[in-house]
Amino acid sequence: MNALLIHNDNIKNSLINHFSKEGLLHFSISSAAMMKETFSFDSVAHGILKNHFASKGKYDVIFIPYTLSNENYLELTGIIVAAHIRLSPEFKNTKTPIVFLGSESKGQIAKLSDLGGILFTSGVFSTDKQDIDSINNQYDWILKNKKELNDIEYSNFLEKLDIKPSANHLSYHSIANEWAIYRWASAINANDSDIEKIITNVETQLYFKYLRTLYPKKDIPELHENQLKIKYSESPKILYIDDEADKGWYEIFCSILYDINNLNFSYLDEELQSKTRDEIIKLSTDKIKAEEIDLVILDFRLHPDDFNTSNIQEVTGLKLLKEIKNVNPGIQVVIFSATNKVWNLQALQEAGADGFIIKESAENSEDIDFTKDSILAMTGSLELCINKVFLKEIFTNLSPLSDFVKLLNSTKPKNYSKKGYFIPKGNIPKYCELIKSCEILLLSNLTNLNLPFLQLILIIEDIVKTFYIHGSDGNHYVEISLFERIPVLIKQDGIITLKIKPKPNWSSFELSDFDILKGDKDYKYFDTIADRVMFNYRLFSVLYFKYNIALSDINKYSRLYQKRSRAVAHLNSSDDKIITRDIIDAVELIAILFKNNNKHQK
């Protein structure tokens, strides 16, 4: 008889003695093993079955009592063991007929077990008789009528299962983590000791065996290095923040970011454990500041309480996201989470999230391309954000200016006058709006920097226009104060005299009178109202005569207006393209115009 009897000395000895040595599996778990904090019935059961089936072939029939526990019959561990056999291809008996031994009916047992549905699937029988003749008759009948399940019957068996995660998985978060790590590591061929633990868990836990049967590993498309390459011009500092990073995710990110793409990559994980939410936020922001991080991959839930709150505003990841954006709005933050709830994603986006990486969950795996698509979406999101890290440098300069202009805007008129600011207070609200518009454009998915740059140029133009004025005598002046102005362009008898002399390309000037005669090619550009005079001349005049800035120090700003004209014309050559340096120079120039406009200010 090619049959297997699995038992724990809880059936008749005569029946046990009837089976051959190869047809017996004594399934016993010691009390000491069960007392261990890390005890998992699934893991132990898998080990016992693996050791037995490793040296045995396929059986015609497997007999199992409803329970294999001598202490608690209602544990019905025999049904759990049967499910392990059905869901473990490596045991070579997934479709072998199973006979349960016990005095109760299937209906009675089904009410006591979450796995009771297995009793009503093809290839599963039960008997309350344990004498040798009855067992032999049962065996012969099965061989004659039902040798093994066909594919349709096996699919029906899977549909009737109701397997819950083991008690070791306290949340959907940990389940999604392990499942996603298992799938992603397979796709990119990543491995280390932490991933090995996950693979072992997925291969031994009954819930994951069920998932592996539905979504086999062989269906996961393998991704090659060239598919995981990220295009970038500057190598940013990347920080991964996840309290469970060391459970496999670090190695996956390290494989993609460091091994394949040679990016600067570090992480925070165990330092966050046993910390309060506020401590997690402080520890993370301190590291971001100290190490001048450019891009953060941020797990959504970083604290145990995050799994129990219904208010997304209380979730640590969202709070930390806001704090990072307070440090510098240009720091790129990619949220890493199993959540795909629209309201969660919307709240994160409103708080400034620059991208999302969605962990794969079991229900997603029905699509055989989901693992591949998820990883490629992740590299795509990271590539987009990596190529926007220049925003951090821009906001390092722009944010202080924005705060200063907001301060001016909120200053009462009486106090504003006392401080002696020259820029008319009535202009400040307009400048606030232009800077805000620049910030919004920078943080949107802009394809170029033209629009935010133009918002800043509008401020520069307006301030220069305020101080470079047309006199009633037709001459041009730089207004130093309400009571003092300096002539900078004098018209007399067909001669226009400039008070600073342009160099040949008109992008720099030196201190000297410069006469332009009527008939000269440049005469028409200066024989006009103040607002229409060449911008660089007006800019240099204001900065030199009003702000006392050396002409040589103003040269760096001379190209801004030329770039402004080309940006308006939508020219796209490499020389015309607005770059980070242009934005920073424009911000720096505005800061000079605002903060240095009162030479008596302390």
VOGU-3710 file (C-alpha; in Angstrom, 3 decimals, decimal comma):
1> mnallihndn> 0,000/0,000/0,000  1,543/3,281/-1,132  -0,106/5,415/1,531  1,061/7,845/4,214  -0,309/8,026/7,735  0,494/11,252/9,588  -0,106/10,882/13,320  0,964/11,879/16,819  0,255/8,591/18,606  -3,397/9,661/18,813
11> iknslinhfs> -4,852/6,764/16,824  -4,927/2,982/17,327  -1,512/1,312/17,522  -2,752/-1,512/15,324  -3,409/0,987/12,546  -0,015/2,623/12,983  1,661/-0,805/12,818  -0,232/-1,574/9,615  1,641/1,097/7,650  5,164/0,572/6,383
21> kegllhfsis> 8,033/2,569/7,839  8,104/4,753/4,718  4,377/5,326/5,070  4,476/6,768/8,593  5,134/10,335/9,702  5,161/10,907/13,428  4,113/14,561/13,716  5,160/15,759/17,149  6,086/19,228/18,437  7,776/19,487/21,806
31> saammketfs> 6,428/21,710/24,567  9,813/23,446/24,725  9,545/24,427/21,038  6,031/25,768/21,525  7,161/27,862/24,493  9,669/29,820/22,397  8,690/33,418/21,683  9,434/32,926/17,995  7,359/29,729/17,701  5,341/29,438/14,522
41> fdsvahgilk> 3,249/26,342/13,878  3,493/26,938/10,153  7,290/27,020/10,210  7,600/23,901/12,340  4,972/22,026/10,327  6,730/22,963/7,098  10,036/21,692/8,484  8,602/18,347/9,600  6,839/17,795/6,264  9,845/18,935/4,237
51> nhfaskgkyd> 12,151/16,481/6,017  9,760/13,621/5,358  8,863/14,325/1,750  12,472/15,081/0,786  13,268/11,388/0,697  9,847/10,047/-0,266  8,047/10,033/-3,568  4,433/10,641/-4,381  1,791/8,801/-2,339  -1,504/7,450/-3,630
61> vifipytlsn> -3,404/8,445/-0,463  -2,604/10,421/2,697  -4,408/9,682/5,985  -4,487/12,376/8,702  -6,448/12,705/11,950  -8,384/15,961/12,267  -5,974/16,960/15,002  -2,336/16,185/15,685  -2,335/17,736/19,128  -2,562/15,575/22,237
71> enyleltgii> -3,372/18,591/24,386  -6,008/20,564/22,479  -8,193/18,652/20,051  -9,937/21,806/18,882  -6,735/23,113/17,356  -7,536/20,765/14,456  -3,911/20,873/13,374  -4,422/17,938/11,003  -6,438/20,219/8,697  -3,633/22,810/8,767
81> vaahirlspe> -1,089/20,113/7,853  -3,317/18,965/4,995  -3,461/22,544/3,677  0,352/22,716/3,804  0,592/19,560/1,700  -1,946/20,856/-0,819  -0,096/24,228/-1,146  3,524/22,973/-1,251  4,591/21,772/-4,714  7,990/20,830/-3,288
91> fkntktpivf> 6,256/18,072/-1,260  5,091/16,471/-4,564  1,602/15,665/-3,243  -0,507/18,767/-3,948  -3,195/16,708/-5,719  -2,997/13,502/-3,692  -6,325/12,346/-2,145  -6,532/13,016/1,598  -8,580/11,068/4,128  -9,323/12,638/7,529
101> lgseskgqia> -9,732/10,343/10,528  -12,148/11,287/13,287  -15,502/10,556/14,815  -17,037/13,938/13,907  -18,758/14,741/10,618  -17,296/17,158/8,081  -20,044/19,638/8,919  -19,224/19,591/12,625  -15,506/20,081/11,998  -16,051/22,809/9,408
111> klsdlggilf> -17,780/24,954/12,036  -14,683/24,803/14,222  -11,970/25,619/11,690  -11,290/28,594/9,391  -9,924/26,022/6,976  -13,098/23,947/7,096  -13,762/24,645/3,425  -11,016/22,183/2,482  -13,248/19,334/3,710  -15,731/19,966/0,904
121> tsgvfstdkq> -13,286/19,978/-1,995  -12,545/17,189/-4,463  -10,109/14,577/-3,313  -10,859/15,048/0,408  -12,635/12,284/2,349  -13,352/11,448/5,964  -14,019/8,324/7,987  -14,868/7,557/11,591  -13,516/3,983/11,234  -9,921/3,260/12,204
131> didsinnqyd> -9,746/-0,537/11,800  -7,360/-1,979/9,254  -10,010/-3,472/6,974  -11,907/-0,174/6,703  -8,722/1,745/5,913  -7,753/-0,852/3,251  -11,224/-0,634/1,693  -11,031/3,168/1,664  -7,620/3,006/0,024  -8,757/0,546/-2,657
141> wilknkkeln> -11,890/2,586/-3,422  -9,863/5,780/-3,879  -7,374/4,056/-6,195  -10,262/2,767/-8,289  -12,367/5,948/-8,355  -10,224/8,962/-7,533  -6,490/8,787/-8,038  -5,727/12,530/-7,844  -7,198/15,999/-8,474  -7,257/17,453/-11,961
151> dieysnflek> -6,406/21,107/-12,611  -10,018/22,298/-12,467  -10,606/20,531/-9,160  -7,400/22,040/-7,770  -8,586/25,518/-8,791  -11,901/24,878/-7,033  -9,964/23,861/-3,935  -8,095/27,209/-3,970  -11,363/29,105/-4,304  -12,813/27,421/-1,214
161> ldikpsanhl> -9,851/28,235/1,022  -10,182/30,992/3,590  -6,647/31,401/4,895  -5,865/34,183/7,324  -2,382/35,585/8,014  -0,686/34,060/11,032  -0,661/35,836/14,385  2,944/36,863/13,701  1,658/39,332/11,102  0,058/42,043/13,168
171> syhsianewa> -0,878/44,314/10,300  -1,590/44,535/6,610  1,572/46,655/6,479  3,882/43,780/7,471  2,125/41,360/5,089  2,428/43,746/2,155  6,052/44,383/3,117  7,065/40,743/3,048  5,075/39,909/-0,072  6,439/42,916/-1,971
181> iyrwasaina> 10,036/42,217/-0,860  9,673/38,595/-1,985  8,367/39,627/-5,397  10,687/42,590/-5,984  13,815/40,732/-4,854  12,975/37,951/-7,313  12,505/40,433/-10,151  15,836/42,227/-9,666  17,757/39,240/-8,297  18,547/40,977/-5,001
191> ndsdiekiit> 19,600/38,936/-2,004  21,048/39,209/1,488  20,395/37,655/4,885  17,339/39,858/5,507  15,774/38,975/2,177  16,555/35,300/2,844  14,504/35,551/6,046  11,595/36,980/4,079  11,879/34,259/1,429  11,960/31,600/4,146
201> nvetqlyfky> 8,897/33,121/5,756  7,000/33,307/2,463  7,918/29,710/1,685  6,877/28,323/5,081  3,854/30,370/6,200  0,542/28,896/5,071  -0,934/32,265/4,081  1,997/33,022/1,811  1,959/29,499/0,391  -1,602/30,216/-0,671
211> lrtlypkkdi> -0,497/33,463/-2,327  2,461/31,739/-3,997  0,107/29,123/-5,429  -2,180/31,800/-6,847  0,700/33,964/-8,090  3,723/31,738/-8,795  7,248/33,067/-8,629  7,890/31,766/-12,144  5,453/34,389/-13,445  7,590/37,283/-12,173
221> pelhenqlki> 9,426/38,847/-15,147  13,117/39,346/-14,405  14,420/42,882/-14,837  17,923/43,446/-16,162  20,340/46,196/-15,148  19,790/48,247/-18,287  16,060/48,421/-17,446  16,874/49,753/-13,976  19,294/52,472/-15,087  18,446/55,990/-13,918
231> kysespkily> 19,511/58,979/-16,014  20,923/61,809/-13,955  23,425/64,642/-14,385  24,360/65,316/-10,749  24,625/62,655/-8,057  22,338/63,597/-5,141  22,464/62,468/-1,531  19,578/60,055/-0,984  18,204/59,052/2,429  15,768/56,162/2,915
241> iddeadkgwy> 13,668/56,450/6,101  11,797/53,295/7,143  11,581/51,594/10,537  11,600/48,249/8,681  14,320/49,068/6,153  16,579/46,324/7,497  13,966/43,656/6,729  14,911/43,596/3,060  13,967/46,942/1,572  17,393/48,450/2,172
251> eifcsilydi> 19,027/45,744/0,075  16,486/46,219/-2,736  17,016/49,982/-2,844  20,760/49,511/-2,457  20,812/47,117/-5,419  19,010/49,615/-7,636  20,424/52,921/-6,404  23,969/52,032/-5,371  24,980/48,817/-7,144  23,363/49,619/-10,503
261> nnlnfsylde> 23,258/53,424/-10,560  26,194/54,345/-8,286  24,144/56,864/-6,306  24,946/58,184/-2,811  22,525/56,205/-0,621  22,035/55,890/3,161  19,170/54,923/5,439  17,521/55,284/8,834  15,748/52,300/10,345  16,553/50,770/13,745
271> elqsktrdei> 17,400/54,239/15,102  13,682/55,010/14,761  12,463/52,035/16,754  11,120/52,597/20,281  10,964/56,329/19,564  7,943/58,580/19,927  6,498/60,174/16,815  8,080/63,510/17,685  11,461/61,851/18,303  11,274/60,113/14,923
281> iklstdkika> 10,564/63,421/13,198  13,388/65,248/15,007  15,921/62,467/14,447  15,071/62,371/10,744  15,114/66,119/10,133  18,374/66,472/12,076  20,022/63,900/9,806  18,611/65,555/6,689  20,062/68,912/7,752  23,411/67,556/8,967
291> eeidlvildf> 24,053/65,464/5,846  22,499/67,976/3,427  20,190/65,343/1,961  18,744/66,089/-1,483  16,147/63,314/-1,836  14,235/61,346/0,795  12,489/58,011/0,234  9,986/58,103/3,089  7,907/55,248/4,443  4,357/56,400/5,130
301> rlhpddfnts> 3,919/54,686/8,510  6,922/54,884/10,828  5,357/54,340/14,252  3,044/51,604/15,655  0,345/54,183/16,418  0,180/55,041/12,709  -1,697/51,798/12,093  -4,416/52,637/14,580  -5,280/56,193/13,605  -8,098/57,078/11,222
311> niqevtglkl> -6,801/60,643/10,878  -4,150/60,782/8,161  -2,892/64,098/9,551  -1,628/62,157/12,593  0,410/59,660/10,560  4,126/60,136/11,224  5,107/59,974/7,562  2,810/62,865/6,661  4,012/64,935/9,620  7,629/64,272/8,691
321> lkeiknvnpg> 6,933/65,171/5,056  5,675/68,592/6,165  8,730/69,117/8,372  11,088/68,209/5,521  9,361/70,728/3,288  9,731/73,304/6,079  13,469/72,635/6,101  13,591/73,210/2,350  10,689/72,861/-0,116  13,172/71,818/-2,791
331> iqvvifsatn> 14,194/68,612/-0,986  12,551/65,886/-3,021  10,385/63,463/-1,031  9,146/60,198/-2,513  6,534/58,433/-0,379  6,943/54,675/-0,065  3,794/52,911/1,075  1,367/50,056/0,646  -1,514/52,538/0,687  -3,333/53,145/-2,571
341> kvwnlqalqe> -6,242/55,031/-1,047  -6,975/58,124/-3,074  -7,543/60,348/-0,030  -4,202/59,339/1,481  -2,349/60,051/-1,742  -4,173/63,349/-2,147  -3,281/64,470/1,379  0,363/63,548/0,801  0,449/65,375/-2,512  -1,079/68,475/-0,934
351> agadgfiike> 1,633/68,326/1,742  4,325/68,424/-0,932  5,080/64,796/-1,878  7,061/64,758/-5,116  6,476/61,124/-6,014  5,055/57,808/-4,844  6,296/54,225/-4,719  3,459/51,769/-4,066  4,430/48,485/-2,435  2,983/45,457/-4,135
361> saensedidf> 0,161/43,738/-2,281  -1,323/40,317/-2,959  -4,391/41,608/-4,769  -2,142/43,475/-7,219  -0,223/40,318/-8,110  -3,121/38,990/-10,149  -1,645/41,100/-12,940  1,522/39,195/-13,862  3,199/42,420/-15,000  2,435/44,327/-11,800
371> tkdsilamtg> 5,787/43,557/-10,130  7,754/44,667/-13,178  5,560/47,735/-13,719  5,830/48,723/-10,025  9,624/48,582/-10,044  9,873/50,501/-13,303  7,405/53,078/-11,981  9,612/53,385/-8,894  12,788/53,987/-10,926  10,860/56,433/-13,111
381> slelcinkvf> 9,633/58,372/-10,090  13,120/58,442/-8,586  14,667/59,558/-11,880  12,193/62,425/-12,135  12,915/63,536/-8,560  16,677/63,061/-8,834  16,659/65,433/-11,779  14,759/68,004/-9,722  17,118/68,119/-6,737  18,472/71,405/-8,095
391> lkeiftnlsp> 15,348/72,914/-6,513  16,941/72,516/-3,086  19,696/74,941/-4,018  17,152/77,358/-5,482  14,962/77,285/-2,376  17,997/77,695/-0,132  18,207/81,151/-1,699  14,544/81,796/-2,482  12,941/80,895/0,876  14,775/83,559/2,953
401> lsdfvkllns> 13,825/86,160/0,348  10,214/84,988/0,407  10,125/85,214/4,210  11,662/88,696/4,149  9,150/90,023/1,616  6,286/88,513/3,637  7,686/90,327/6,689  7,717/93,598/4,775  4,178/92,973/3,622  2,969/92,422/7,191
411> tkpknyskkg> 4,813/95,462/8,605  2,457/98,277/9,506  2,867/101,420/7,319  4,007/103,548/10,287  6,748/101,083/11,233  7,634/100,543/7,588  8,289/104,279/7,182  10,343/104,392/10,356  12,644/101,693/9,044  13,320/103,876/6,012
421> yfipkgnipk> 12,582/101,280/3,306  12,792/102,896/-0,125  10,664/100,419/-2,054  7,084/101,743/-1,878  5,067/99,604/0,510  2,241/99,526/-1,995  4,420/97,453/-4,322  5,195/94,762/-1,756  1,925/92,740/-2,099  2,570/92,446/-5,836
431> ycelikscei> 6,087/91,152/-5,171  4,744/88,657/-2,631  2,398/87,268/-5,288  5,139/87,031/-7,887  7,459/85,156/-5,505  4,619/82,844/-4,484  3,873/82,215/-8,157  7,544/81,408/-8,718  7,497/78,901/-5,821  4,352/77,194/-7,114
441> lllsnltnln> 5,795/76,893/-10,606  9,067/75,479/-9,291  7,240/72,811/-7,286  4,977/71,824/-10,156  6,103/69,309/-12,742  7,560/72,012/-14,932  9,477/71,021/-18,038  11,717/74,098/-17,906  12,536/77,031/-15,655  11,358/79,809/-17,958
451> lpflqlilii> 8,130/80,675/-16,156  9,475/80,876/-12,584  12,478/82,836/-13,880  10,192/85,353/-15,567  8,260/85,909/-12,313  11,509/87,003/-10,667  12,553/89,193/-13,598  9,223/91,016/-13,328  10,170/92,032/-9,775  13,636/93,192/-10,842
461> edivktfyih> 12,182/95,180/-13,739  9,605/96,848/-11,528  12,110/97,869/-8,850  14,559/99,247/-11,432  11,680/101,111/-13,038  10,833/102,584/-9,617  14,306/104,046/-9,104  15,421/104,798/-12,670  13,116/107,721/-13,519  12,426/110,253/-16,230
471> gsdgnhyvei> 12,917/113,875/-15,199  10,730/116,762/-16,346  13,789/118,145/-18,156  14,021/115,005/-20,293  17,077/113,708/-18,499  17,154/110,402/-16,591  17,891/110,054/-12,900  18,449/107,420/-10,258  16,348/108,313/-7,253  18,405/108,007/-4,092
481> slferipvli> 15,662/109,269/-1,785  12,587/111,502/-1,952  14,933/114,475/-1,734  17,922/113,330/-3,721  18,457/112,054/-7,226  21,513/111,632/-9,408  21,521/112,372/-13,158  22,663/109,321/-15,115  21,631/110,202/-18,678  21,846/113,796/-19,941
491> kqdgiitlki> 20,530/114,991/-23,285  22,015/118,185/-24,802  22,434/119,478/-28,389  22,296/116,103/-30,143  24,573/114,483/-27,613  23,487/111,974/-24,984  25,929/111,626/-22,129  25,867/108,411/-20,073  27,412/108,583/-16,591  28,853/105,086/-16,859
501> kpkpnwssfe> 30,654/103,869/-19,936  29,654/100,606/-21,639  32,243/98,102/-22,749  31,934/96,812/-26,317  29,291/94,143/-25,696  27,148/96,327/-23,401  27,196/93,591/-20,731  29,557/95,496/-18,442  30,376/99,126/-17,625  33,144/101,279/-16,164
511> lsdfdilkgd> 32,985/104,608/-14,357  33,401/107,316/-16,992  31,240/109,703/-18,995  30,305/108,301/-22,376  28,913/110,422/-25,194  26,623/109,077/-27,895  26,255/111,370/-30,894  23,121/111,757/-32,881  23,504/109,475/-35,865  25,351/106,784/-33,913
521> kdykyfdtia> 23,632/103,394/-34,153  22,960/103,296/-30,377  21,550/106,832/-30,193  17,933/105,738/-30,741  18,103/103,308/-27,815  18,768/106,177/-25,390  16,849/109,014/-27,021  13,649/107,732/-25,414  11,739/107,683/-22,157  13,385/106,119/-19,110
531> drvmfnyrlf> 11,389/102,865/-19,206  12,637/102,084/-22,700  16,331/102,601/-22,192  18,461/99,475/-22,503  17,753/97,487/-19,320  21,364/96,700/-18,467  22,209/100,387/-18,395  19,314/101,096/-16,051  20,214/98,113/-13,844  23,905/99,074/-13,545
541> svlyfkynia> 22,969/102,694/-12,857  20,581/101,797/-10,036  22,926/99,275/-8,418  25,947/101,547/-8,626  24,481/104,934/-7,716  21,761/103,837/-5,282  23,243/100,719/-3,728  26,956/101,593/-3,920  27,806/98,246/-5,529  31,017/98,136/-7,525
551> lsdinkysrl> 30,436/97,935/-11,262  32,627/94,857/-11,508  30,380/93,089/-8,993  27,283/93,826/-11,067  28,602/92,084/-14,183  27,228/88,675/-13,159  23,673/90,019/-13,410  24,041/91,534/-16,871  23,003/88,389/-18,730  19,689/88,027/-16,858
561> yqkrsravah> 17,715/90,428/-19,020  19,108/88,920/-22,203  17,998/85,519/-20,943  14,622/87,011/-20,064  14,124/88,156/-23,670  15,046/84,751/-25,041  12,798/82,963/-22,536  9,860/85,119/-23,622  10,681/84,264/-27,241  10,765/80,520/-26,291
571> lnssddkiit> 14,233/80,014/-27,741  15,611/76,595/-26,824  19,332/76,539/-27,585  21,682/75,408/-24,824  22,893/79,001/-24,404  19,344/80,305/-24,040  18,101/77,657/-21,626  17,264/78,931/-18,151  19,355/77,021/-15,621  19,539/76,826/-11,842
581> rdiidaveli> 22,273/79,478/-11,744  20,004/81,964/-13,513  17,258/81,524/-10,915  19,737/81,839/-8,048  21,305/84,981/-9,535  17,860/86,510/-10,005  16,971/85,720/-6,381  20,286/87,131/-5,198  19,705/90,323/-7,169  16,218/90,770/-5,725
591> ailfknnnkh> 17,655/90,228/-2,243  20,103/93,070/-2,897  17,319/95,309/-4,129  15,229/94,577/-1,040  17,713/94,199/1,768  20,282/96,801/0,786  17,902/99,530/-0,223  18,552/101,505/2,955  22,232/102,222/3,387  21,516/103,612/6,868
601> qk> 19,766/100,426/7,995  21,630/98,432/10,612
//
